[in-house]
Amino acid sequence: MGLSGPVARRVDAATKAGLLRLIDQATGAGWEHRRACGYLELAESRAWRWYERREAGRLEDRPAGGRPVHSLLADERDAIIALFDAWGDIDRSHRKLAHRGSYQELVWVSPATVRRVLAANGLVLRRPRRAGRSERRPFPDWASYEKHSIWIYDTTHFAGCPRVAVITIMDLVTRKWICEVVSGEETSTQVQVAFIDALELEGLHELVAERQDNPALSDDVRRPILLAVSDNGPQMTSGSTREFMAMCAIAQHFGRPGTPTDQAWIESLFSHIKADWPHLDKIADPAVLRAELALVRVEYNTVRLHAGIGYVTPDDEHEGRGPQIRRARRVGLMRARRQRIAYHRLQRRQSQPPQSR
């Protein structure tokens, strides 16, 4: 029978009949029934039940389970199929079809029940065709990955001043928070003011004035001064903003609509500001908010280490000190490792007993 060890919880009828024959032979040879069951590692009560079932001719186990008392009625199954025929092309979801049944007062079932009935009848809901994922448009080739090459800007709001917009400009490469404009309006005027302030703070306004005073320049010299990255907000895409950017020799680059990850750098800035300085959301006076943001900007640029640029401050990276700081850390780590190895080797050498001559 191929059995070893205790008899399994479920065995077929042939195995049961064979075990009972062995017990009959053992008891016929003078063994006690209990001893024979123990030798076969079969519970004695189980063997007695099998005797009764053998006498009744039903050693074979009956199918497990029965008919659930809450099972679907035939009318309900027909109603689900009728729902599929009438509303399948409109709802296109088993969840919607379940609610559609109660909405039409036809059948009250769960979404999982609708799914099982449809699967049992080979019915498949056709989901609407989704638009393919678009790829982010790359930056122009002339936009080198260095400071004053790519700026990114966006608008955010704080809970204490919900009607006040804060337009912020950041250097995408060095992560430096350049400036912000706090205003009760959110138009192209605020965008222009913010860029004028940023150009003056970064010393690029003279380059813009020189470009405006010398329109007859070669194509190589007339390439844009920098690239301004933003989303598709109305104040960014307006004609006034486009004319201002063209006058300042600034090229524009827009992310994909409905894809905030294309502006992940500035979104990360906003999330860190609101998480690290939560008191900003509690300020209800725009003037106080403007002053606090100026203080936070200094701390963000000069104190807070930024993971995206190798754990240096944005001001360090913007001023060119970032590579030197990162190299000094690598050198320091190697030097500390050598010192630890030398120390432990010396300790091990001193702890050894002197060798006897």
Secondary structure, 3 states (H helix, E strand, C coil): CCCCCCCCCCCCHHHHHHHHHHHHHHHHCCCCHHHHHHHCCCCHHHHHHHHHHHHHCCCCCCCCCCCCCCCCCHHHHHHHHHHHHHHHHHHCCHHHHHHHHHHCCCCCCCHHHHHHHHHHCCCCCCCCCCCCCCCCCCCCCCCCCCCCCEEEEEEEEECCEEEEEEEEEEECCCCCEEEEEEECCCCHHHHHHHHHHHHHHCCCHHHHHHHHHCCCCCCCCCCCCEEEEECCCHHHHCHHHHHHHHHCCEEEEECCCCCHHHHHHHHHHHHHHHHHCHHHHHCCCHHHHHHHHHHHHHHHHHCCCEHHHCCECHHHHHCCCHHHHHHHHHHHHHHHHHHHHHHHHHHHHHHCCCCCC
